[in-house]
Amino acid sequence: MRDAFVARLSELAESDPRIMLITGDLGFGVLTDYAKRFPKQYLNAGVAEQNMTGLAVGMAQEGRVVFTYSIANFPVLRCLEQIRNDAAYHEVNVNVVSIGGGFSYGSLGMSHHATEDLAIMRAIPNVTVVSPGCLWETQEATTACVNTPGVCYLRLDKSHAGRTNRNEEEFQLGKARILREGTGATIITTGGILADVLTAADRLAEQGISCQVVNIHCLKPFDHDTVLQAVSNSKAVVVVEEHVVEGGLAGAVSEACLEGGIYPRKFARLGLRSGFSSIVGSQSYLRLRYGIDTDSIVATVYRLLERVKE
């Protein structure tokens, strides 16, 4: 996803001198071409993410469209006070880019596991929260962030579902996408784990269970209408996220259902439940260990529909 992001940002920077990219001393190789092409639209703030965010706010107040760029939790949790008090409160166009959502950097341990970020950023006023699941969504979301007033949080994953767009499909920030139609269970997801969800849906279809897949690439603003319609027409609902179950996508879905007066017949949340993710390993290994991999999704649908797995 990061390559798709940098490619689209480079296209935009070529025609929009307002765009500024500030990195927290990483991205070498990935950002080398951008830095050479746009030296006046690039800055390495060093390993000083709070200062990076403060610089971004000042530039944004002078009319720049600024992207801060760092790995996993560092541009978010380390800079939370600056994001809340300086950027969001003043409604400036600062776009916080987190490279490595969820378990993308699984082998580096819990300090690099971005598993609470969606809940935290959802809670801050004046922040748009974007979590694309494929390369097309990543590129279109990058453009949308430039054109969206205020703070945007762009969570990019190491994994992705390729390109899921249909011919001539238009991207709408805040509008969920239905990627599979089905009359059995509805699987609602966000982020790069979309790839596992689509694989699970295809596997279930082979067993005669048609599942609707709803991809939420934007958690805030949240597409209540699409979610409520999907839930109301489904026998069971499974929410899958590479994130703690509290306050993230499952929280947003639950809140929408209760406020909308729609009550799922059966409901399951697949996410982290057992404290900090203290295990280390590859992203796929950690998904398996925490029960959010393809097999776990399939098994959950079978359980909710009271089907015996063949």
Secondary structure, 3 states (H helix, E strand, C coil): CHHHHHHHHHHHHHHCCCEEEEECCCCCCCCHHHHHHCHHHEEECCCCHHHHHHHHHHHHHCCCEEEEEEECCCCCCCCHHHHHHHHHCCCCCEEEEEECCECCCHHHCHHHCECCHHHHHHHCCCEEEECCCCHHHHHHHHHHHHHCCCEEEEEECCCCCCCCCCCCCCCCCCCCEEEECCCCEEEEECCCCHHHHHHHHHHHHHCCCCCEEEECCEEECCCHHHHHHHHHCCCEEEEEEEEECCCCHHHHHHHHHHHHCCCCCCEEEEEECCCCCCCCCCHHHHHHHCCCCHHHHHHHHHHHCCCCCC
